[in-house]
Amino acid sequence: MAQTDTKKIFFENLSGAGKAIAVLTSGGDAQGMNAAVRAVVRMGLYVGAKVYFIREGYQGMVDGGENIKEATWESVSSMLQVGGTVIGSARCKEFRTHEGRLKAAFNLVKLGITNLCVIGGDGSLTGANLFREEWSGLLTELVEQGSLEPQSVQTYSALHIVGMVGSIDNDFCGTDMTIGTDSALHRIIEVVDAIMTTAQSHQRTFVLEVMGRHCGYLALVSALACGADWVLIPEMPPDDGWEEKMCEKLSATRSRGTRLNIIIVAEGAIDRHGKAITSSYVKDNRAEMKRLNIIIVAEGAIDGNNKPITTDSIKDLVVKRLGFDTRVTILGHVQRGGTPSAFDRILASRMGVEAVLALLETTANTPACVVSLCGNQSVRLPLLECVQMTQEVQKAMDEKKFEEAVKLRGRSFQNNLKTYKLLAHRKPESELPHSNFNVAVLNVGAPAAGMNAAVRSAVRVGISEGHKMFAVSDGFEGFYKGQIKEIKWADVGGWTGQGGSLLGTKRTLPAKHVGKIAEQMRTHNINALLVIGGFEALESLLQLYEARATHPEFCIPMCMLPATISNNVPGSDLTIGADTALNAIVETCDRIKQSASGTKRRVFIIETMGGYCGYLATVAGLAAGADAAYIYEEPFDIRDLQANVEHLTEKMKTSIQRGLVLRNENCNDNYTTDFIYQLYTEEGKGVFDCRKNVLGHMQQGGAPSPFDRNFGTKISAKAMQWVSKKLLETFRQGRVFANSEDSCCLLGMRRRALIFQPVVQLKERTDFVHRIPKEQWWLKLRPLMKILAKYKTSYDVSDSGQLEHVVHSIPRDSDASVAM
């Protein structure tokens, strides 16, 4: 297949020959750890290093023997989709002692291991750093005891450590997302969605307790993702009188017609006087309510006086004051279990490869580092700095400096909290600003999961900003037909978890109807437009921008939010809906592969959507462990197909008995899915048989993933704030007039930041014939997919980070882990 001319990694460059790398998982398990282990093993073997498993974490390192075993390529097969950690994890008291670390050092040196890849939380990584600092002293001591030869001190003089944070809590400073967090959010949202249906049937209040230790990230993000009415987290204990405010809110929302209440409580929550707030505290306060209320309390939530707030105390409160029929659900270890999400598999795979590169590049003077995620990039940060900042968060909370604790959590946490407050708590009419501006919101193009979350966010933020919000049904087709009506705060209740487009969406472009659309804009006095959609939305905004010359009605602020499963919109690395589609593909691939369990030697050919954009095929291939992914952006011919067949034939001679091949629907006019299926069937005769699946529109349906719910919610809120700013800037002499390039923008995620980009400037970066950007960041992931499938290929390390510092790692306008 075609390859770009990049800085490449081969054995002659960053060779691991003669090096030994050991990988271990420590502390609590997290979904995605196995994907990280797999990536470390396969990348290590790819560069020529020996790779070892250390089973049962630090306990296995201390005990040695069969706990430290050499890994092979096949030993990490079929583990990508498995939750937890197959090499085991254990908390080890002995490693905390000097004697325990002495045993661990001896066991490593015996096998020549001086490179450690540690996957765990802050405690595990702190222990690894201490072990590194003591290393030379431990070897000297072993020589003095006669356990090691004197030359061993010179030969194994330095221990190199690289960490990856595996924790569902997302409580580690320096990284936007830890391995396992997204999967835990999937578990929480699955439960909330399921509980909503039964709560609605009986007009009940449910109080849910989520995990997270001393970090409220899971509670806060799940509150955003399900539209919770109340969330209690350790970093934001409620003010005095919170009970009254909460009950007032529940009562008011029920009175508007919703039939259920859901309260999510953090384990260990307390009020400002240190009084425990338990789940049963809420139950005893129930009155007549008819609206959905969701309250989320994080595990470890406290009030301003460090007293725990629990699900039981909240349950008692609701029952006593409101008289609602209330139930408590404690999610517990369900959040740790299950299959890792597509996001966690990709994150862990990227981090695992980056960890091996970091170990190959390290010197005796290089500090221990953590491989982290910043925006959409892998970065390396000093381990000690990250641990110290993580400890500072807890110190700030202990000292009741809660605002400081929120800041230390990072910009992502702050933005989540700010967005939640904007959307969950409606101000009284008397407190709302009155801007006298009318803002219309519409969906354009094919439906994408997360569109409804974006509309809900836009409507509620717009109302909070004092605007009158209008909803346009069926895109620009509905616009010119006059299908426009005002939309209120309560009208978008419960929209966050709904798939598809509740407003209705069409692919109709406005060019042929600009006159009628302009007339409708005059009729309804529309002062700004928010367009949520895919490639058609971009084309629409370009057409409206050009129509400004003849129709002054379009001289208003216009903003587009990219929303399509294809992820083919220029100006944004990610689009709303792509993550949900990826999860649908990956889950289906898992099931298809499992269907061959017990059936020897079978290859599956699977066709994905995406138009001419190969994002879904490539990234799903990486997340599902595919052997090949055929896409339009990387031309291939019959020789490449033959090489892939031969590669699979060789693979089937090992213990690996299943193959997976993905094909983008428009990758090649002649090499169709049927053709590839028939070719593989013919060429694989006697070695493997084939099956094919066309996934079709199942990729477009279903409830949005937590990632898409939050991505849509947050970028929509940011877009509406931009619209408000532009309206004020362009309001002159009693009317809005905006005709500059920067008043017609796309809001997209670029590398580490959310950026508003004029749509006219995106024209030169767009292939309009094939409806894709001319440059696509995810193409750099293709060599990674091939390496993990055992192909010899080049790997671009131009983005592999130099060591950064925690305080400088997140740029000013970045929304760390934009979606989450």
Helices and strands as residue ranges (DSSP letters): E 20-25, H 33-46, E 50-54, H 57-63, G 65-67, E 68-70, G 74-76, G 94-96, H 98-110, E 115-120, H 122-144, H 151-155, E 160-165, H 181-202, E 205-210, H 217-226, E 230-232, H 242-255, E 261-266, H 280-283, E 293-297, H 311-322, E 326-330, G 332-336, H 342-361, E 369-374, E 377-382, H 383-398, H 402-409, H 411-424, G 429-431, E 438-444, H 451-464, E 468-472, H 475-481, E 484-486, G 490-492, E 505-506, G 511-513, H 514-524, E 528-533, H 535-547, G 552-554, E 558-562, H 578-595, E 602-608, H 615-624, E 628-630, H 638-651, E 658-664, H 673-683, E 689-694, G 696-699, H 706-730, E 731-732, E 735-736, G 741-743, E 744-750, E 753-758, H 759-762, G 763-765, E 766-767, E 772-773, G 777-781, H 782-788, G 806-808
